[in-house]
Amino acid sequence: MSATQIRRGMIIVFDGDPCKVLDFRHHTPGNLRAMVQTKLRNLRTGVTFEHRFRSADTVERAILEEHEMEFLYSDGTQYHFMNTENYEQIALDEEDLGDAVQWLTPGLRIQVEFYNGEPIGIKLPPSLELTVVQTEPTLKGATVSNVNKPAVLENGVTIQVPPFINQGDRIRVDPNEGRYIERVK
């Protein structure tokens, strides 16, 4: 496809590696040729960089496969996942998983992204249900306010929760942003 068709969120192949387009700007300076200024993140290495394409350049759109997999366990250096369809197992490093590592609990089903048959990353679900294991007690008679308090969840992650949440409550959180959504009934 033409470089002028690049859009934010696309995954393209650049120098043989899949790269996600974080930002782009089509630029036509006065009497010079048009160009597309992009900000890319290499999905293999995690490096973010900028690159300028000429409008005549062509780019290849990356084709990613997604497979539902279940997190099994961590052996300290690698995280092991099992494909729920054919029971094949793969292992990913903490570097490949990034911030998603803290949200992994045994039995969690996630989408693993593959490029050319190699796993390159995971997509967490939009929400997770977890139990609060430690938080400050609720003050009796305290009115509802927008002041949140820290709470430690069963996976060890600390997030901010409303003052009415108590130890032992099940809550729904957004793992992608690390924020409280609601209390589970």
Stockholm file with secondary structure:
# STOCKHOLM 1.0

chainA/1-185         MSATQIRRGMIIVFDGDPCKVLDFRHHTPGNLRAMVQTKLRNLRTGVTFEHRFRSADTVERAILEEHEMEFLYSDGTQYHFMNTENYEQIALDEEDLGDAVQWLTPGLRIQVEFYNGEPIGIKLPPSLELTVVQTEPTLKGATVSNVNKPAVLENGVTIQVPPFINQGDRIRVDPNEGRYIERVK
#=GR chainA/1-185 SS CBGGGCCTTCEEEETTEEEEEEEEEEECCTTSCCEEEEEEEETTTCCEEEEEEETTCBCEECCCEEEEEEEEEECSSEEEEEETTTCCEEEEEHHHHGGGGGGCCTTCEEEEEEETTEEEEEECCSCEEEEEEEECCCCTTCCCCSCCEEEEETTSCEEEECTTCCTTCEEEEETTTTEEEEECC
#=GC SS_cons         CBGGGCCTTCEEEETTEEEEEEEEEEECCTTSCCEEEEEEEETTTCCEEEEEEETTCBCEECCCEEEEEEEEEECSSEEEEEETTTCCEEEEEHHHHGGGGGGCCTTCEEEEEEETTEEEEEECCSCEEEEEEEECCCCTTCCCCSCCEEEEETTSCEEEECTTCCTTCEEEEETTTTEEEEECC
//
